[in-house]
Amino acid sequence: MPLVLERRQERSAAIAVISPLLAIALTFATMAVVFAAIGKNPLYALYVYFVEPLTDGYTLSELVVKATPLVMIGVGLALCYIANVWNIGAEGQFTIGAVAGSWIAVATNGTNAGHWVLPAMLAAGTVAGALYAMIPAICKVRFGASEILTSLMLVYVADFFMDYLVRGPWRDPHGMNFPTTADFDPVATVPTLFDGSRVHAGSIAALIVVMLAAVILGRTIKGFEIRLVGAAPRAARFAGFNANQLVVFTFAISGALAGLAGIIEVAGPIGHLQPGISPGYGFTAIIVAFLGRLNPVGVLIAGLFLALTFIGGESAQIALKVPLDLTKVIQGILLFYVLACDSLIVYRVRFIAPQPRAATGSA
Amino acid sequence: MKKLLTIAAAAGLALAATTLGASAADKLKVGFIYLGPIGDYGWSYQHEAARQSMMKALGDKVESTYLENVNEGPDAERAIEQLVRAGNKLVFTTSFGFMDATVKVAKRHPNVLFEHATGFKRAANLSTYSGRFYEGRYIQGVIAAKMSKTGVLGYVGSFPIPEVVSGINATILGAQSVNPNIKVKIIWANTWFDPGKEADAAKALADQGCDVLMQHTDSPAAMQIAEQRHIFAFGQDSDMIKFGPHAQLTSIVDNWAPYYIERAKAAIDGTWKSQDVWGGLKSNLVVMAPYTNMPADVKALAEKTEAAIKDGSLHPFKCPVIAQDGSTVPCKGGTHLDDGQILSMNFYVKGIDEKFPGK
């Protein structure tokens, strides 16, 4: 009895909601098999990964710290992807935002600069991220260059630019030649919210970003334009929307958010600019955007969930003595199932009964 | 379905409770944070090997866990904190870049003991330890100068931090004791562990006529390139002879095991005190792998040099040390540079033509 995927008449709204949950359930099931295969109790392993971090105030706070940049970048990427614009270079925009903001922190380091420093840094990071993201956008609308390739390649340009700065002109003169800037002054640091935890004001900024994006997408003309250009580009043209302008706009917005996330991360939990400021946030945020169904609130949940896999992964290394690679396997399996389940929104699975051969054979 | 989930969660909880309960009995829990993967065959690999030796030596008195591949950025502090929260009472953080994170967590947990490798910030519950790897580098310099036909050595550096710089200087001083005109080419890989980049650097050096390679990065990549190109190389951190059976002359082996065993014992006995240990060849923290692929006279010279460093008759940084710009470095240690000067070294000695990074 062969299986076929058949295109649905309409996208299934019910499956669109169920799909990520189904993906997570399938991930759990697969992981249970993997854990059993390496001789770990699957229930206990899943408990350590996905439940234990939620039972402790400290790990919860670290969850928020880890999710903050993922959510902020993920929301921007979701806006892009809804409009069928493929910004793959958020990692580079994150880095450039961090660099631009750090420039002010480094320039004012050790001076008695006032409280304008942090706001200026945040603004610089946001603007720089937006401008950097507009390079692939303009290349696309002017020259037809694939934004997937150009935005990805600009990640490495940004990385090496930062490398040059922290190893050269911005290197901390008292840093024993380590490639890092001096620690930022207090006026150049994102304040933490509670004593004894690393949750910082950036997390609130991320929440505001989620809310703003939800309002813009759901209740404004711009949001309608984004959705329409993505879903029906021809109809959007008839409606008078300019697809090229939208490419630049969505790139700029997602770049701005990635840049803001970058400078917040550097001025917050890290406290100075150094290579390796991002353990791949810009790329992980792509998973977050899709897992969150390209919906700002969904992205928030997905960001927290992915952060949970990181933190749970560390707990599992400690409690179960499993390698770090298992965490990466989990994330990979998760993305695989998300994409696989998503095909059920547009397609339905049908079993086709085998045709009796005799009818054709008799002729 | 919902009922099934509830049962599953309950089972998980019960299991967790029993597991935690069982492990709490009087064993010292020791945690380790590694910078690289434990399979790097270099720095992290040696720390992991020492952890296993400690487990063997102390048997059921200890229990240990590790976190590998820990980024030196914002994740480090959480990783260390997680180990502490998992009940570890002695925590080894094994890379310089974990220094500030270790200091922060140590401050929050005064009843937990911390050991930070290669750092310089200490506290009542935070010790530091490191190896005098420059002693081994000096011997390597002597061997390299003897073995090189082109008179040009190739050096793959990680970061121009004092530890790496003092290694380069010790190598050249050792080499100059054999051949005053020895040259060295240095490539900064700007990473501790990235086999691809390390291999590229090694290839570039071989292409430029270097016929003895040495490295201050953590993977055996340079050794493998040397083996392919039929030139010589020195291993790093661990004995890398299996990656270069015809290429390896010797290797500086980091022998952390005795230290880990001693410190874990001290923690168990309650005699642990904050300290700063900088052990070398003499204290067996730095060990030379067998001298291989070299004629007997070179091997004899290497062994003689090693013995001289061990008995103190030879100091790699014996005065006068002439800096690259021709000035004489102040001789603060009497007959040799003192530890402070070696630990903060940020100049090249005379005979190195390369520009010092950032100067």
Interface residues (C-beta under 8 A of the other chain):
Chain A: N41 L43 Y44 L46 Y47 V48 V51 E52 D56 Y58 T59 E62 V65 K66 D163 R167 G168 R171 M176 N177 F178 P179 G196 R198 E265 P269 I270 Q274 P275 G276 I277 S278 P279 I311 E314 S315 Q317 I318 A319 K321 P323 L324
Chain B: A8 A9 A11 G12 L13 L15 A16 T19 G31 P37 T65 Y66 L67 E68 N69 N71 E72 G73 P74 D75 E77 R78 A79 E81 Q82 L83 R85 A86 F96 G97 R108 F159 P160 I161 P162 V165 N190 S344 N346 P357 G358
